[in-house]
């Protein structure tokens, strides 16, 4: 498969989970990939090796804490130096901070909004010059089904993801004439390392979430990555400003 041959891609949050699966799948489609994460060097080197094994002509990584206000521009600059062009940006990085409404503190708010919302906003702006010079590009935001429905303990996380869905629509409206396609995916409960860590601490939550999914199973990172691949390629020529919910039917009720 060479749908992204000659293209260069940035994937944030790429050291594990959905981001790592996405980087590998885009690599298998022929893309050169620049992996961004706050993860360990060992995690990122292993992810880069997987991308090469999948067929990436080039794979590099950068360790960045996306909470920093100047970091998105540094990421874009590093990717452009490494790859020479930026065709696709996948804003996947995110953190979860859960708790009862009324008990969040300023530090919770500031860090979650910085990583889950400000970073994709500013990184999207930072890649625009390269995409405009190339005549277009693709941006895919990874939101969440919790940006569309409410659940106890997720007021802060859900608010940020709802805002990311709205940002998708606003960017798509403004950038369409420049050939820059902007869409989002909203995963439901997915079998990632982060989710396994949460379920280990609260196994009853796992059973509760499973009971809420009509397909009676959790999603796989590769299933989310496949949707991102579709939105990143020329197969998706007439999809703009869409939020694709991939949740096994979680939001149907």
Secondary structure, 3 states (H helix, E strand, C coil): CCCCCCCEEEEECCCCHHHHHHHHHHHHCCCEEEEEECCCHHHHHHHHHHHHHHCCCCEEEEECCCCCCCHHHHHHHHHHHHHCCCCEEEECCCCCCCCCCCCCCHHHHHHHHHHHHHHHHHHHHHHHHHHHHHCCEEEEEECCHHHCCCCCCCHHHHHHHHHHHHHHHHHHHHHHHHCEEEEEEEECCECCHHHHHHHHHCHHHHHHHHHCCCCCCCECHHHHHHHHHHHHCCCCCCCCCCEEEECCCHHHC
